[in-house]
Amino acid sequence: MQLQVGKAVPGAEHYDGMVDCFRKIIAKEGAGRLYRGLVPPLMLEAPKRAVKFAANDFWGKTFKQTFGVDKMTQSLSILTGCSAGATESVVVVPFELVKIRLQDKNSTYKGPMDVVAQIVKKDGPLGLYAGLEPTFWRHVMWNGGYFGCIFQVRALLPKAETKSAQLFNDFVSGAVGGFVGTAFNTPFDVVKSRVQNSVKVAGQVPKYNWTFPSLLLIAREEGVGALYSGFLPKVLRLAPGGGVLLLVVEFTLGIFRKQLGPPYI
């Protein structure tokens, strides 16, 4: 949905929403096509999440020392999340690039390694970092919204008296953070997808190149609503996913702290 450019044209295939997109892909290409580009996200997910929370912890400690405060504040949690997102984006770009190239309905690549081989052959190893700038903004916005909301929602929820109540609070906080982060970052995600799916032609400047000019271009040509293409499937994945992510991280850290003892408790 994020890759279809322009408004619907009579006779041309166009996805009118998530359900319509599902239906047309299955009817035309089979259910297996829904899993096109599965390998890069599978390979990325564990290191991506590890970097996200490790970077958030690192930047949180760094900023508290820098500003001379003992406890996290709302503004610091947002700054920390944005910094963690910037760190995470460097790890994400090559995997996202391969995934987007595979998921394009016009893709002729044989698989992930074929994408890598063709990009490196044509543009060199740095070609795998096409779309770094919009990916940077996408992750800065999502993580800033995510970790900023976690801090605020936790403060608003009733204090957890039991372990199950604490896990519930973690899930709710993460889910709200996932929703808000997705609302913030979807326009940047649309631009990232367009940039990474643009094939470089010698002597020509790509239509979608830098983030903010591309945001204005899409809004002008297709309307502001086009910047939220794919929002529903994204939020259905990332809102509950953000809740599960935080719940699992906090649960796992609790086990390690208990096993390792001081000074990790």
C-alpha positions as CSV (number, residue, x, y, z in Angstrom):
1,M,0.0,0.0,0.0
2,Q,2.9,2.4,0.8
3,L,4.5,1.7,-2.6
4,Q,1.5,2.6,-4.8
5,V,2.1,6.1,-6.2
6,G,-0.7,8.4,-7.2
7,K,-4.5,8.1,-7.0
8,A,-6.6,5.3,-8.4
9,V,-6.7,5.2,-12.2
10,P,-9.6,3.4,-14.0
11,G,-8.5,-0.1,-15.2
12,A,-5.3,0.0,-13.1
13,E,-4.8,-2.2,-10.0
14,H,-5.2,-0.1,-6.8
15,Y,-5.5,-1.2,-3.2
16,D,-8.4,0.6,-1.5
17,G,-7.5,-0.6,2.0
18,M,-6.0,-3.4,4.1
19,V,-8.8,-6.0,3.4
20,D,-8.9,-5.1,-0.3
21,C,-5.1,-5.5,-0.4
22,F,-5.2,-8.9,1.2
23,R,-8.0,-10.0,-1.2
24,K,-6.3,-8.9,-4.4
25,I,-2.8,-10.3,-3.5
26,I,-4.3,-13.7,-2.6
27,A,-6.5,-13.7,-5.7
28,K,-3.7,-12.7,-8.1
29,E,-0.5,-14.1,-6.6
30,G,-1.6,-16.7,-4.0
31,A,-1.5,-16.7,-0.2
32,G,2.3,-17.4,-0.2
33,R,2.9,-13.9,-1.6
34,L,1.8,-12.5,1.8
35,Y,5.1,-13.9,3.2
36,R,7.3,-12.4,0.5
37,G,10.2,-10.7,2.2
38,L,9.9,-12.7,5.4
39,V,13.5,-13.6,5.8
40,P,15.0,-10.1,6.4
41,P,12.6,-9.2,9.3
42,L,13.2,-12.6,10.9
43,M,16.9,-12.1,10.8
44,L,16.6,-8.5,12.0
45,E,14.1,-8.8,14.8
46,A,16.3,-10.1,17.6
47,P,19.3,-7.7,17.1
48,K,17.0,-4.8,16.4
49,R,15.1,-5.2,19.7
50,A,18.3,-5.8,21.6
51,V,19.9,-2.6,20.1
52,K,16.7,-0.7,20.9
53,F,16.6,-1.4,24.6
54,A,20.4,-1.5,25.1
55,A,20.7,1.9,23.4
56,N,17.7,3.3,25.4
57,D,19.4,2.2,28.6
58,F,22.7,3.6,27.6
59,W,21.3,7.0,26.5
60,G,19.1,7.2,29.6
61,K,22.1,6.9,31.9
62,T,24.2,9.2,29.7
63,F,21.5,12.0,29.7
64,K,20.9,11.7,33.4
65,Q,24.6,12.2,34.1
66,T,24.8,15.0,31.5
67,F,21.9,16.9,33.0
68,G,22.7,16.1,36.6
69,V,19.4,14.4,37.5
70,D,18.7,11.1,39.4
71,K,15.4,10.1,37.9
72,M,14.0,10.0,34.4
73,T,11.6,12.7,33.4
74,Q,9.1,13.0,30.6
75,S,11.3,15.1,28.4
76,L,14.3,12.9,29.1
77,S,12.4,9.8,28.2
78,I,11.5,11.3,24.8
79,L,15.1,12.4,24.2
80,T,16.3,9.0,25.2
81,G,13.9,7.2,23.0
82,C,14.8,9.4,20.0
83,S,18.5,8.7,20.6
84,A,17.8,5.0,20.8
85,G,15.9,5.1,17.6
86,A,18.7,6.9,15.8
87,T,21.1,4.2,17.0
88,E,18.7,1.4,16.0
89,S,18.3,2.9,12.5
90,V,21.9,2.1,11.5
91,V,21.3,-1.6,12.1
92,V,17.9,-1.7,10.4
93,V,18.6,-0.1,7.0
94,P,20.0,-3.0,4.9
95,F,17.4,-5.4,6.1
96,E,14.6,-2.9,5.4
97,L,16.0,-2.2,1.9
98,V,16.0,-5.9,1.0
99,K,12.5,-6.4,2.4
100,I,11.1,-3.5,0.5
101,R,12.7,-4.6,-2.8
102,L,11.2,-8.1,-2.4
103,Q,7.7,-6.9,-1.4
104,D,7.3,-4.6,-4.4
105,K,4.6,-6.2,-6.6
106,N,6.8,-5.7,-9.6
107,S,9.8,-7.3,-8.0
108,T,11.8,-9.9,-10.1
109,Y,14.4,-10.7,-7.4
110,K,14.8,-14.4,-6.7
111,G,15.3,-14.0,-3.0
112,P,17.1,-11.9,-0.3
113,M,20.7,-12.8,-1.4
114,D,19.8,-11.9,-5.0
115,V,18.8,-8.5,-3.8
116,V,22.0,-8.0,-1.9
117,A,24.1,-9.3,-4.8
118,Q,22.5,-7.0,-7.3
119,I,22.6,-3.9,-5.1
120,V,26.3,-4.5,-4.2
121,K,27.2,-5.2,-7.9
122,K,25.5,-2.0,-9.1
123,D,26.1,0.5,-6.2
124,G,28.7,-1.1,-4.0
125,P,28.4,-2.1,-0.4
126,L,27.2,1.4,0.6
127,G,24.2,0.8,-1.7
128,L,22.8,-1.3,1.1
129,Y,22.3,1.9,3.1
130,A,20.0,3.5,0.6
131,G,17.2,5.2,2.6
132,L,19.3,5.7,5.7
133,E,18.1,9.3,6.2
134,P,14.3,8.5,6.2
135,T,14.9,5.3,8.2
136,F,16.7,7.5,10.8
137,W,13.6,9.8,11.1
138,R,11.2,6.8,11.1
139,H,13.0,5.3,14.1
140,V,13.6,8.6,15.9
141,M,9.9,9.3,15.7
142,W,8.7,5.9,16.7
143,N,11.0,5.4,19.6
144,G,10.5,8.9,20.9
145,G,6.7,8.3,20.9
146,Y,7.1,4.8,22.3
147,F,9.4,5.4,25.2
148,G,7.9,8.8,26.0
149,C,4.4,7.3,26.3
150,I,5.7,4.3,28.4
151,F,7.0,6.8,31.0
152,Q,3.7,8.8,31.0
153,V,1.3,5.9,30.9
154,R,3.1,4.1,33.7
155,A,2.8,7.2,35.8
156,L,-1.0,7.4,35.2
157,L,-1.8,3.7,35.8
158,P,-2.6,2.4,39.3
159,K,0.5,1.2,41.2
160,A,1.0,-2.5,40.6
161,E,0.8,-4.5,43.8
162,T,1.4,-7.9,42.2
163,K,3.6,-9.4,39.5
164,S,0.6,-10.0,37.2
165,A,-0.6,-6.4,37.7
166,Q,2.9,-5.1,36.8
167,L,3.0,-7.2,33.6
168,F,-0.5,-5.9,32.7
169,N,0.8,-2.3,33.3
170,D,3.8,-3.0,31.1
171,F,1.6,-4.4,28.3
172,V,-0.8,-1.4,28.4
173,S,2.1,1.1,28.5
174,G,3.8,-0.6,25.6
175,A,0.6,-0.9,23.5
176,V,-0.2,2.8,24.0
177,G,3.4,3.7,23.1
178,G,3.3,1.5,20.0
179,F,0.1,3.2,18.9
180,V,1.5,6.7,19.4
181,G,4.9,5.8,17.9
182,T,3.1,4.5,14.8
183,A,1.0,7.6,14.5
184,F,4.1,9.7,14.6
185,N,6.3,7.7,12.2
186,T,4.0,6.4,9.5
187,P,4.6,9.4,7.1
188,F,8.3,8.8,7.5
189,D,7.8,5.1,6.9
190,V,5.9,5.9,3.6
191,V,8.8,8.1,2.4
192,K,11.3,5.4,3.5
193,S,9.5,2.8,1.5
194,R,9.3,5.0,-1.6
195,V,13.0,6.0,-1.3
196,Q,14.2,2.4,-0.9
197,N,12.1,1.2,-3.8
198,S,13.6,3.9,-6.2
199,V,16.1,2.4,-8.6
200,K,19.0,4.8,-9.3
201,V,19.4,5.9,-12.9
202,A,22.6,7.6,-13.9
203,G,22.2,11.3,-14.5
204,Q,18.7,11.5,-12.9
205,V,17.7,12.6,-9.5
206,P,15.3,10.1,-7.9
207,K,11.7,11.4,-7.4
208,Y,11.9,10.5,-3.8
209,N,15.3,11.3,-2.3
210,W,15.3,13.3,0.9
211,T,12.7,12.9,3.6
212,F,11.1,16.3,4.1
213,P,10.9,17.3,0.4
214,S,9.4,13.9,-0.2
215,L,6.8,14.4,2.5
216,L,5.7,17.7,0.8
217,L,5.8,16.1,-2.6
218,I,3.5,13.2,-1.6
219,A,1.1,15.5,0.2
220,R,0.9,17.8,-2.8
221,E,0.5,15.1,-5.4
222,E,-1.6,12.6,-3.6
223,G,-3.0,14.4,-0.6
224,V,-2.0,14.3,3.1
225,G,-3.9,11.0,3.6
226,A,-1.3,9.3,1.4
227,L,1.3,9.9,4.1
228,Y,-0.7,7.5,6.2
229,S,-0.9,4.7,3.6
230,G,-0.6,1.4,5.4
231,F,-1.4,2.9,8.9
232,L,-4.0,0.3,9.8
233,P,-1.9,-2.8,9.3
234,K,1.1,-1.1,10.9
235,V,-0.8,-0.1,14.0
236,L,-2.5,-3.5,14.3
237,R,1.0,-5.0,14.3
238,L,2.9,-2.4,16.4
239,A,0.4,-1.4,19.1
240,P,-0.1,-4.9,20.6
241,G,3.4,-5.7,19.5
242,G,4.8,-2.8,21.5
243,G,2.9,-4.1,24.5
244,V,4.2,-7.6,24.1
245,L,7.7,-6.3,23.5
246,L,7.8,-4.3,26.7
247,L,6.1,-7.1,28.7
248,V,8.7,-9.7,27.5
249,V,11.6,-7.4,28.1
250,E,10.6,-6.5,31.6
251,F,9.7,-10.1,32.5
252,T,13.1,-11.4,31.1
253,L,15.1,-8.7,32.8
254,G,13.3,-9.6,36.1
255,I,14.5,-13.2,35.8
256,F,18.1,-12.2,35.1
257,R,18.1,-9.7,37.9
258,K,16.9,-12.4,40.3
259,Q,19.4,-14.9,39.1
260,L,22.4,-12.5,39.1
261,G,21.6,-10.8,42.3
262,P,23.2,-7.5,43.4
263,P,24.2,-5.1,41.8
264,Y,21.7,-6.1,39.0
265,I,18.5,-6.0,41.1
